[in-house]
């Protein structure tokens, strides 16, 4: 997994990389610009479209000068707008790249920008080193960029957005943010989605081992990380090896939640799936998912189950007693979702009974029900870390870039998923997937990592063809393909 550093650590990381690789900082800047161009080419932007590059005086501006040069060499029509005065002293590398601009590229002051209605604006004004308040002219430049009617692409971070903190002033509103080496923390806050647009991560050659000297509790989960968390099975493995799980879900009128959770557990690889449901609703699930066995009351002996997931659609009447019975009768980690989390908010005395290592999977409103109203995502992350350490539990903050919060304090941001997954039942599918992995003998950490990433990947697969028409059942149908794409046998 990729460690997420603070903005203050970026300069030290770059310096360490330059020293290790025996290259210059100018070489590293060129590598970033080339990485940007590689992404640019993948988007097949129209070569007849005018390109406007807004450059500051620092290294972010240096990236912009290098990008402008490379785009010009690729045949694009480039105009560079200087976001600094003629007497301003540029950073050393920015100065060199400024002088390397071809004479044919038109140079203007940002004040000469005439607000065209088309084209692409590349924002290289203020980079990751920004802290504090913006000066008046900087606010005017950002306002000018935001008045542009075409597409806006920010380099590393949208100008004005702090690297690690909540936005307190104005920021560029980008359609894409192309960030280098690792995603800056604030780019992953839901409150900043309006400013970051689509997040693109560009590798500039800094190896994961180079991050080791730097302290951070934050990590970014990528496709290439997943296979290492999966268990390996032999050709002699049988259904007992793939886990016997119990899904406690559904109630009168909400049996869809039970069906989605149980079926997703099966599609994720569980050998045996039992559903604890109201007996009156048995025909619904047994017709919909004949592979699932049904229970109509909580067994006295729960030790035969390898994992238990509870919460989707169970309702609230007399369910606090069910939770207490589960906590007292089953001491291995379990998954708590949806109505189970709301019940914990209403009965906080049950928190101390939850088996250590268990996994809670709240969305933002459910998070507030158990940890109190939260003003922003930065505060939410700290609350989650404190909660997990206090109770020795794991917690998943669901949403875009869902955050896996572990009992040891680490917080892992997911990179898979799509807005097309914002549909009823999507969370029920995730509950079944994590329960399945836990039942297959995965650690809580591995079950969360594999479940969350593959849930997002399944959503991407389903959403590619169906877009806004994607429903939770489509995500389930795409689960097997995630194993194929990740080359998991």
Secondary structure, DSSP 8 states (H G I E B T S, - for coil): -EE---HHHHHHHHHHHHHHHT--HHHHHHHHHHHHHHHHHHTT--TTS-EEEEE-SSHHHHHHHHHHHHHHHTT--EEEEE-S-TT----HHHHHHHHTS-TTSEEEEGGG----SSSEEEEESS-TT--S---HHHHHHHHHHHT--SEEEEESS-TT--SSS---S-----SEEEEESS--GGGG-GGGHHHH-EEEEE--S--GGGGTTS--SEEE--GGGGGGGS----TT--GGGG-EEEEE---TT-HHHHHHHHHHHHHHT-SEEEEE--GGGHHHHHHH-TT-EEESS--S--TT-SEEEE-TT--STTHHHHHHHHHHH--S--EEETHHHHHHHH-GGGGGGS-TT-EEE--HHHHHHHH---SSHHHHHHHHHHHHHHHT-EEEE-STT-EEE-TTS-EEE-----GGG-STTHHHHHHHHHHHHHHTT--HHHHHHHHHHHHHHHHHHHHHHHGGG--HHHHHHHHHHHHHHTT--
